[in-house]
Amino acid sequence: MKRILSIALIAMVAIITSEAYAQKMVRDTIGVRIFFRQSKVELLPNFKGNEARLDSFVTELHRIQTDPNYAFRSINIKGGASPEGTVRFNRWLSRQRADRITEYLYDNTATPLSEDQITFEYPGVDWEGLKRYVLADSLVPSREQVLYIIDHPGPGDDRVARLKKLNWNIPWQYLFLKYYPPLRGSQVQIIFDRVFRLDSLKEATFKPLNFEIPVVPPPMKLIPRPMLPFYAALKTNLVYDALLIPNVGIDIYMGNNWSTVINWEYAWWKSDKTHWYWRVYGGDIEIRKWFGKKSLEKPLTGHHIGPYFQLVTYDFETGHRGYQGRRWTKAAGIAYGYSMPLRERLNLDFTIGLGFHWGQFYEYKPIDTHYVWQKTRNRMAITPTKIEVSLVWLIGHLNANDMEERRGDK
């Protein structure tokens, strides 16, 4: 009898053991990325499809929590940030973004979550994510230098400043437009165990190889030379246009948030019968330093300040008294302005300049068919010498405003 009981016990243990070893628990993850606006922490459902991804994530989470074929373990939230801003600000930004996602999950999951089921990461800038993008894109300008900077942070982590200074700011602008928006996404992952049967694993894993199929190497692809970003703008001053003074200007981006502006105006209107003269021609050159948040988003946008120098000559007379510049009248000063996006390729620029103005001019009177000199005057004064409300047309590769993102439609 004892022998029979012993045999039955051994058989029972064998059955239980075989059933236990017939299946295997495998750790798995499912995740989504939730995107945020630059420098913002508000969780916007209608921004870049966040609502659809969040709904899908919550649905999948509920399925894993309730399906006996899964064993829910935890949720990991990794707040993301792109390289704009300081190290301290980006760490704060990544934490705040992770907190906003946590609040959303607490409020919207069907099965309540406990605090010990959620883990967090606040790395600040997602440098590893940026490195993956750069490694996968052979067209990144100065690619090897960019990778070196990413892998070698200096004292206090100066990678942002070094990237901006690299090759006239061209790599920074390329990365900013193409890869910084996805880096602002925060990653949310469900960590769970999935049940697999060992026999199904064996069938899937140990299929015989077919050696009769020849291995054909992939064809070689010629990588085209990358088209580097180019930023410039053509503009016209609407104030001068309203005064019947045709004008044109060009603004050329030099890199590292510096640009050079050259303006020219020319009007040669006259009517001898009524002694009406409206003549002016000349121009100016201005060096601009762009600054502020908008200047980081795209060149030739946002605040700007810099020195300028003007040369102009003129002859104005409307039937009573005339003023004619003697040779060139000059001015030099400092100009401040702001350029705001209107359309994809269109900006509106407001600029005012305060400078020292000097030169000599004649004062005369039209009498019959003659112009009678009255006096010669010298002009020296500190006064506004530059007023612009300019319509700006952006030209160049990648030189366009992201109007969809501005409206929050993505």
TORLUM-863229 format. One line per 4 residues: number of its first residue (from 1); their letters; for each residue x, y, z of C-alpha. Coordinates in nm, 4 decimals, padded with zeros to 6 digits. Example, Ala and Ser with C-alpha at 12.3 -4.5 7.8 and 13.67 -1.06 7.14 Angstrom:
# TORLUM-863229
1> as> 01.2300,-00.4500,00.7800; 01.3670,-00.1060,00.7140
This chain:
# TORLUM-863229
1> mkri> 00.0000,00.0000,00.0000; 00.2789,00.2389,00.0926; 00.4509,00.1586,-00.2358; 00.1353,00.2439,-00.4336
5> lsia> 00.0973,00.5773,-00.2482; 00.4605,00.6629,-00.3171; 00.4207,00.5926,-00.6873; 00.1025,00.8048,-00.7035
9> liam> 00.2745,01.0942,-00.5243; 00.5704,01.0832,-00.7615; 00.3359,01.0783,-01.0624; 00.1418,01.3772,-00.9278
13> vaii> 00.4610,01.5758,-00.8741; 00.5763,01.4876,-01.2262; 00.2461,01.6045,-01.3766; 00.2549,01.9339,-01.1861
17> tsea> 00.6194,01.9877,-01.2756; 00.5615,01.9108,-01.6436; 00.2676,02.1543,-01.6542; 00.4768,02.4241,-01.4869
21> yaqk> 00.7643,02.3760,-01.7288; 00.5295,02.3567,-02.0287; 00.4870,02.7364,-02.0170; 00.7158,03.0305,-01.9611
25> mvrd> 00.6609,03.3863,-01.8366; 00.8398,03.6368,-02.0625; 00.8886,04.0023,-01.9712; 00.7521,04.2447,-02.2343
29> tigv> 00.6719,04.6151,-02.2810; 00.4270,04.8273,-02.4784; 00.4711,05.2031,-02.5040; 00.3743,05.5300,-02.6700
33> riff> 00.5253,05.8775,-02.6987; 00.3299,06.1833,-02.5882; 00.4413,06.5118,-02.7404; 00.4668,06.8596,-02.5905
37> rqsk> 00.5208,07.2053,-02.7323; 00.8626,07.3593,-02.7034; 00.9333,07.4736,-02.3437; 00.5747,07.3841,-02.2391
41> vell> 00.4452,07.1279,-01.9877; 00.0728,07.1339,-02.0667; -00.0565,06.7978,-02.1885; -00.2546,06.8881,-02.5021
45> pnfk> -00.4711,06.6013,-02.6345; -00.5115,06.7673,-02.9777; -00.1366,06.8206,-03.0287; 00.0284,06.5818,-03.2786
49> gnea> -00.2243,06.3027,-03.2234; -00.1762,06.2742,-02.8449; -00.5427,06.1940,-02.7832; -00.5473,05.8855,-03.0069
53> rlds> -00.2242,05.7532,-02.8549; -00.3434,05.8102,-02.4984; -00.6766,05.6369,-02.5669; -00.4973,05.3393,-02.7223
57> fvte> -00.2535,05.3229,-02.4290; -00.5293,05.3269,-02.1656; -00.7243,05.0592,-02.3540; -00.4178,04.8347,-02.3784
61> lhri> -00.3362,04.8915,-02.0119; -00.6862,04.7800,-01.9090; -00.6585,04.4679,-02.1252; -00.3248,04.3698,-01.9688
65> qtdp> -00.4577,04.4332,-01.6176; -00.7615,04.2099,-01.6703; -00.6423,03.9350,-01.9079; -00.5211,03.6221,-01.7195
69> nyaf> -00.2641,03.5595,-01.9936; -00.0754,03.8691,-01.8768; 00.0721,03.9764,-01.5457; 00.0850,04.3558,-01.5114
73> rsin> 00.4009,04.4784,-01.3357; 00.4359,04.8560,-01.3626; 00.4309,05.1686,-01.5790; 00.7499,05.3596,-01.6545
77> ikgg> 00.7329,05.7275,-01.7549; 01.0386,05.8991,-01.8994; 01.0025,06.2745,-01.9377; 01.1688,06.4051,-02.2514
81> aspe> 01.3166,06.7403,-02.3552; 01.5054,06.8772,-02.6552; 01.8393,07.0587,-02.6246; 01.7095,07.4182,-02.6151
85> gtvr> 01.7492,07.5890,-02.2787; 01.9730,07.5269,-01.9786; 02.0508,07.1914,-01.8183; 01.8549,07.2849,-01.5050
89> fnrw> 01.5506,07.4022,-01.7014; 01.5406,07.0877,-01.9158; 01.5512,06.8622,-01.6104; 01.2629,07.0573,-01.4591
93> lsrq> 01.0814,07.0364,-01.7934; 01.1190,06.6570,-01.8209; 00.9939,06.6108,-01.4637; 00.6913,06.8334,-01.5142
97> radr> 00.5986,06.6542,-01.8360; 00.6208,06.3152,-01.6639; 00.4009,06.4484,-01.3812; 00.1344,06.5680,-01.6267
101> itey> 00.1194,06.2216,-01.7867; 00.0948,06.0611,-01.4409; -00.2011,06.2829,-01.3524; -00.3723,06.1855,-01.6770
105> lydn> -00.3307,05.8121,-01.6075; -00.4624,05.8457,-01.2519; -00.7726,06.0215,-01.3857; -00.8443,05.8038,-01.6902
109> tatp> -00.7532,05.4393,-01.6227; -01.0416,05.1994,-01.5648; -00.8467,04.9999,-01.3063; -00.6950,05.2312,-01.0415
113> lsed> -00.3170,05.2529,-01.0237; -00.1170,05.2678,-00.7020; 00.1905,05.4832,-00.6509; 00.4251,05.1840,-00.6352
117> qitf> 00.3090,05.0748,-00.9837; 00.4536,05.3852,-01.1552; 00.8241,05.4595,-01.1929; 00.9770,05.7786,-01.3300
121> eypg> 01.2857,05.9029,-01.5128; 01.3809,06.2700,-01.5456; 01.6917,06.2749,-01.7681; 01.6432,06.6262,-01.9046
125> vdwe> 01.7646,06.6389,-02.2633; 01.7257,06.3071,-02.4449; 02.0817,06.3000,-02.5789; 02.0661,05.9245,-02.6433
129> glkr> 01.7580,05.9720,-02.8581; 01.9287,06.2502,-03.0526; 02.2330,06.0298,-03.1049; 02.0147,05.7524,-03.2516
133> yvla> 01.8616,06.0008,-03.4966; 02.2035,06.1323,-03.6031; 02.3461,05.7816,-03.6497; 02.0526,05.6918,-03.8735
137> dslv> 02.0783,06.0082,-04.0879; 02.3860,06.0364,-04.3078; 02.2730,06.3816,-04.4278; 02.3252,06.5561,-04.0925
141> psre> 02.5699,06.8454,-04.1554; 02.9049,06.7967,-03.9767; 02.7757,06.4585,-03.8602; 03.0987,06.3303,-03.7046
145> qvly> 03.1498,06.6506,-03.5060; 02.7889,06.6407,-03.3866; 02.8310,06.2838,-03.2613; 03.1556,06.3771,-03.0848
149> iidh> 02.9847,06.6671,-02.9048; 02.6934,06.4449,-02.7978; 02.9311,06.1833,-02.6553; 03.1643,06.4322,-02.4834
153> pgpg> 02.9862,06.6805,-02.2550; 03.2194,06.9470,-02.1235; 03.2224,07.1096,-01.7782; 02.8677,07.1907,-01.6766
157> ddrv> 02.7433,07.0098,-01.9898; 02.8198,07.2694,-02.2594; 02.6935,07.0558,-02.5488; 02.4153,07.2995,-02.6428
161> arlk> 02.6549,07.5951,-02.6764; 02.9047,07.3880,-02.8756; 02.6381,07.2622,-03.1154; 02.5193,07.6181,-03.1785
165> klnw> 02.8715,07.7348,-03.2611; 02.9483,07.4416,-03.4908; 02.9790,07.5265,-03.8620; 02.7912,07.8572,-03.8613
169> nipw> 02.4972,07.7116,-03.6680; 02.3966,07.4971,-03.9704; 02.3960,07.1552,-03.7901; 02.1967,07.3048,-03.5010
173> qylf> 01.9267,07.4395,-03.7326; 01.9086,07.1090,-03.9232; 01.8623,06.9136,-03.5989; 01.6239,07.1738,-03.4587
177> lkyy> 01.3841,07.1506,-03.7513; 01.4019,06.7755,-03.8078; 01.4711,06.6004,-03.4767; 01.4087,06.8304,-03.1796
181> pplr> 01.0257,06.8113,-03.2046; 01.0160,06.4308,-03.1463; 01.2691,06.4658,-02.8626; 01.0101,06.6748,-02.6782
185> gsqv> 00.7989,06.3609,-02.6504; 00.7806,06.1689,-02.3226; 00.7878,05.7887,-02.3323; 00.5232,05.5879,-02.1434
189> qiif> 00.5679,05.2095,-02.1171; 00.3621,04.9252,-01.9714; 00.5864,04.6547,-01.8231; 00.4206,04.3132,-01.7989
193> drvf> 00.4780,03.9368,-01.8199; 00.3342,03.7350,-02.1047; 00.2629,03.3593,-02.0869; 00.4156,03.1415,-02.3618
197> rlds> 00.3985,02.7649,-02.4068; 00.7396,02.6031,-02.4568; 00.6242,02.3878,-02.7461; 00.5066,02.6945,-02.9387
201> lkea> 00.8364,02.8654,-02.8641; 01.0273,02.5669,-03.0012; 00.8212,02.5632,-03.3195; 00.8829,02.9324,-03.3710
205> tfkp> 01.2515,02.9225,-03.2803; 01.3949,02.6052,-03.4287; 01.2715,02.6119,-03.7882; 01.5193,02.4517,-04.0319
209> lnfe> 01.7158,02.6912,-04.2482; 01.6694,02.6731,-04.6239; 02.0213,02.6747,-04.7672; 01.8936,02.6556,-05.1254
213> ipvv> 01.7895,03.0236,-05.1209; 02.0914,03.2285,-05.2318; 02.1920,03.5221,-05.0199; 02.1978,03.8291,-05.2434
217> pppm> 02.3772,04.1331,-05.1039; 02.1705,04.4507,-05.1096; 02.2457,04.6878,-05.3983; 02.4804,04.9761,-05.3255
221> klip> 02.3069,05.3086,-05.2901; 02.4707,05.6349,-05.3792; 02.4082,05.8805,-05.0995; 02.3369,06.2243,-05.2470
225> rpml> 02.5302,06.5198,-05.1215; 02.3171,06.6828,-04.8531; 02.1484,07.0115,-04.9307; 02.2567,07.2307,-04.6422
229> pfya> 02.0177,07.4772,-04.4834; 02.0309,07.8276,-04.6288; 01.8568,08.1241,-04.4715; 01.8000,08.4627,-04.6323
233> alkt> 01.5137,08.7060,-04.6838; 01.4007,08.9681,-04.9325; 01.2075,09.2583,-04.7861; 01.0436,09.5902,-04.8596
237> nlvy> 00.9775,09.8714,-04.6123; 00.6039,09.9475,-04.6247; 00.6622,10.2920,-04.4689; 00.8810,10.3949,-04.7643
241> dall> 00.6384,10.2334,-05.0066; 00.3576,10.4479,-04.8625; 00.5781,10.7573,-04.9193; 00.6273,10.6585,-05.2861
245> ipnv> 00.9878,10.5520,-05.2318; 01.0464,10.2105,-05.3894; 01.2930,10.0062,-05.1891; 01.4298,09.6574,-05.1470
249> gidi> 01.6451,09.4847,-04.8882; 01.8151,09.1521,-04.8365; 01.8901,08.9854,-04.5031; 02.1534,08.7088,-04.5154
253> ymgn> 02.1959,08.4746,-04.2188; 02.5631,08.4373,-04.1225; 02.5256,08.1716,-03.8525; 02.5250,08.1671,-03.4731
257> nwst> 02.2244,08.4078,-03.4695; 02.3997,08.6826,-03.6697; 02.2837,08.8269,-04.0010; 02.3732,09.1112,-04.2392
261> vinw> 02.1081,09.3405,-04.3907; 02.1579,09.5595,-04.6993; 01.8806,09.8042,-04.7963; 01.8474,10.0304,-05.1001
265> eyaw> 01.5835,10.2877,-05.1956; 01.5430,10.4935,-05.5117; 01.2772,10.7487,-05.6086; 01.3124,11.0053,-05.8877
269> wksd> 00.9753,11.1711,-05.9255; 00.9544,11.5243,-06.0718; 00.7164,11.7650,-06.2461; 00.8728,12.0885,-06.3707
273> kthw> 00.5375,12.2552,-06.4453; 00.4380,12.2587,-06.0797; 00.7892,12.2635,-05.9333; 00.7247,11.9281,-05.7685
277> ywrv> 01.0310,11.7208,-05.6839; 01.0376,11.3987,-05.4826; 01.3819,11.2489,-05.5147; 01.5779,11.0259,-05.2830
281> yggd> 01.8244,10.7455,-05.3228; 02.0669,10.5698,-05.0941; 02.0834,10.2785,-04.8594; 02.2162,10.1322,-04.5396
285> ieir> 02.3911,09.8273,-04.4049; 02.3019,09.6718,-04.0701; 02.4502,09.3914,-03.8621; 02.1882,09.2069,-03.6572
289> kwfg> 02.2211,08.9851,-03.3521; 01.9081,08.7728,-03.3093; 01.8000,08.6705,-02.9608; 01.5042,08.5388,-02.7633
293> kksl> 01.2995,08.2206,-02.7814; 01.1788,08.2712,-03.1398; 01.5324,08.3159,-03.2687; 01.6132,07.9659,-03.1373
297> ekpl> 01.3171,07.8178,-03.3220; 01.4226,07.9534,-03.6625; 01.6771,08.2020,-03.8005; 01.5641,08.5538,-03.8983
301> tghh> 01.2747,08.5422,-03.6519; 01.2262,08.7088,-03.3144; 01.4139,08.9991,-03.1534; 01.7196,09.1567,-03.3132
305> igpy> 01.9587,09.4407,-03.2327; 02.2682,09.5778,-03.3998; 02.4602,09.8724,-03.5488; 02.3837,10.0311,-03.8844
309> fqlv> 02.5314,10.2906,-04.1215; 02.3338,10.4961,-04.3776; 02.4171,10.7001,-04.6874; 02.1432,10.8998,-04.8608
313> tydf> 02.0952,11.2005,-05.0870; 01.7683,11.3780,-05.1569; 01.5816,11.6654,-05.3205; 01.2325,11.7437,-05.1872
317> etgh> 01.0236,12.0359,-05.3103; 00.6443,12.0596,-05.3371; 00.5976,12.4047,-05.4910; 00.6970,12.6344,-05.2059
321> rgyq> 01.0411,12.5598,-05.0652; 01.2927,12.2904,-05.1490; 01.5649,12.1024,-04.9658; 01.8469,11.9348,-05.1513
325> grrw> 02.1153,11.7256,-04.9900; 02.4719,11.8232,-05.0767; 02.6499,11.5059,-05.1745; 02.5809,11.2337,-04.9149
329> tkaa> 02.4035,11.2675,-04.5831; 02.5236,11.0095,-04.3320; 02.3886,10.8424,-04.0190; 02.5137,10.5735,-03.7815
333> giay> 02.3426,10.4207,-03.4813; 02.1815,10.1209,-03.3143; 01.8614,09.9555,-03.4391; 01.6241,09.7284,-03.2509
337> gysm> 01.3426,09.5247,-03.4014; 01.1199,09.2204,-03.3936; 01.0287,08.9886,-03.6805; 00.7077,08.7852,-03.6460
341> plre> 00.5796,08.5004,-03.8693; 00.2721,08.5678,-04.0825; 00.2697,08.2770,-04.3271; 00.4930,07.9836,-04.4104
345> rlnl> 00.7354,08.2045,-04.6054; 00.6279,08.5480,-04.4860; 00.7307,08.7606,-04.1855; 00.6500,09.1134,-04.0693
349> dfti> 00.9475,09.3038,-03.9284; 00.9258,09.6146,-03.7070; 01.2526,09.8093,-03.6675; 01.3496,10.1478,-03.5276
353> glgf> 01.6989,10.2960,-03.5220; 01.8412,10.5793,-03.3141; 02.1588,10.7334,-03.4495; 02.3820,11.0325,-03.5118
357> hwgq> 02.2828,11.2116,-03.8318; 02.5148,11.4567,-04.0117; 02.5392,11.6259,-04.3486; 02.4897,11.9499,-04.5455
361> fyey> 02.1919,12.0589,-04.7508; 02.0716,12.3544,-04.9605; 01.7486,12.5412,-04.8991; 01.5968,12.6969,-05.2141
365> kpid> 01.2776,12.8506,-05.3590; 01.1252,12.7808,-05.7012; 01.0652,13.1151,-05.8776; 00.9261,13.1013,-06.2300
369> thyv> 01.1442,12.8464,-06.4040; 01.4392,12.8956,-06.1739; 01.5444,12.7598,-05.8357; 01.6820,13.0358,-05.6165
373> wqkt> 01.9311,12.9388,-05.3481; 01.8433,13.0704,-05.0027; 02.1017,12.9254,-04.7645; 02.3297,12.6325,-04.6921
377> rnrm> 02.2737,12.4461,-04.3681; 02.4605,12.1839,-04.1720; 02.2652,11.9069,-04.0101; 02.4030,11.7322,-03.6996
381> aitp> 02.1687,11.5641,-03.4525; 02.0927,11.2482,-03.2568; 01.7544,11.1394,-03.3828; 01.5610,10.8361,-03.5106
385> tkie> 01.7006,10.7768,-03.8590; 01.5587,10.4332,-03.9311; 01.1905,10.3349,-03.9199; 01.0768,10.0115,-04.0809
389> vslv> 00.7603,09.8088,-04.1063; 00.8874,09.5554,-04.3552; 00.7190,09.2726,-04.5379; 00.9750,08.9920,-04.5413
393> wlig> 00.9821,08.7021,-04.7888; 01.1872,08.4080,-04.6565; 01.4061,08.2293,-04.9082; 01.6401,07.9336,-04.8828
397> hlna> 01.6386,07.5628,-04.8008; 01.4442,07.4859,-04.4775; 01.3770,07.8589,-04.4283; 01.0035,07.8341,-04.3575
401> ndme> 00.7755,07.8934,-04.0610; 00.6023,07.5878,-03.9123; 00.2515,07.7329,-03.9275; 00.0817,07.3979,-03.8526
405> errg> 00.2628,07.3680,-03.5201; 00.1862,07.7342,-03.4421; -00.1853,07.6576,-03.4719; -00.1549,07.3374,-03.2710
409> dk> -00.3084,07.1285,-03.5485; -00.0407,06.8608,-03.5498
